[in-house]
Amino acid sequence: MANVGGMQRVAVELYEALNTHPDVALDALVLRSSWRWHHIVGIGWLFTTLRKIRRKAERGEIDAVLFSSMVPASLAPLLRKTLAPRGIPMAAIAHGRDVTQPGPYQHLLVRRILGALDAVLPVSRATAAECVKRGMPKNKIRVLPNGVDTARFSTITDHAARRRALVEALGDPAQPLSDEALLLCSVGRQVERKGFAWFVDEVMPLLPDDVHYWLAGAGPQADAIAEAAGRHGLTERVRLLGRISDEALALLYRGADLFVMPNIPIPGDIEGFGIVMLEAGMSGTPAIASRLEGIQDVITDGANGHLVESGNVWAFSEAIIPYYHDRPALEAAAVRAARHTAETFSWPAVADRYARTMRALLPAQPDASSVNLEEVISRG
């Protein structure tokens, strides 16, 4: 779980929510490994999982199989002959890049996987469209959102208290941050599609001197972000925090004023959802985000943030600056974001939709009061 956010955290939190669902008898096959060895260990785990599912199916121990992403769903074509005659449906969650990843995986596997599944459960309409492009019939697609652990994140309405806790934990004397400063934050892998370097290069120079931007995460764009800050004399206002602990992440979400998701379109690399926006929203930090791809299924304009045109410098700056001048409006937006996120994306509510969706895939049974669900989770 060293990565910030991502499919692994979603898989584990969905497992925990389904495991307490009254209508689901859950048996999870989980790959547990460090991210460093994940791809090596994963090969052996896939073969072991294949054998286990076949044996369970032959013994009548499972009603349905749910893959946590398209990666473990690579087993679906190999399982089809065993499961289909027994009326055991297979479904896979599709996140985005696990569908659009270019290269041999794309050409050799994705279409075969989709063809073997009884249903695909994309986390957004954008990911659903990518599945359709690759041959998945629309009648086999059910869009189900990601959820958020409402107990893990909390909202503190006292702005000064939020700011003090953050500065004590992550503050840098060389980059002072006052209680009055407007703090923007972003969280995620620092890759081109996230738009972090673009935001520092194009938007930050337009904002008042007392607007700061802190970024958590790591990735190949880290140097480009730092260089952009240096070009514009922003090194005291732009901070690269690197990977941070879950505790520090919670403080960052609460201590920041606005969450920024400035994604830009990159061919073959899609933002399937954006779980970090839910985590920020649950913490009372509304998002200013690109109207792009799966982000549009997370942000409801005016409820948990604002959607603006991707790559539009003035749209981003004009969405941020009013909150710099109007603190009461910012506090009201924080309350709305937390309420909307909890009501719309709590894991119990999302898990119930998964349970009902999987039940609908089962052959008609007179006593189908619960689902024996095999969840296959590839966890890094």
Buried (B, 14 or more C-beta within 10 A) or exposed (E): EEBBBBBBBBBBBBBBBBBEBEBBBBBBBBBEBEEEEBEEBBEEBBEEBBEBBBEBBEEEEBBBBBBBBBBBBBBBBBBBEBBEEEEBBBBBBBBBBBBBBEEEBBEEBBEEBBBBBBBBBBBBEBBBBBBBEBEBEEEBBBBBBBBBBBEBBEBBEEBEEBBBBBBEBBBEEEEEBEEEBBBBBBBBBBBBBBBBBBBBBBBBBBBEEEBBBBBBBBBEBBEBBBEBBEEBEBEBBBBBBEBBEEEBBBBBBBBBBBBBBBBBBEEEBBBBBBBBBBBBBBBBBBBBBBBBBBBBBBBBEEBBBBBBEBBBBEBBBEBBBEBBEEEEEBBEBBEBBBBBBBEBBBBEBBBBBBBEBBBEBBEEEEEEEBBBBBBBBBBB
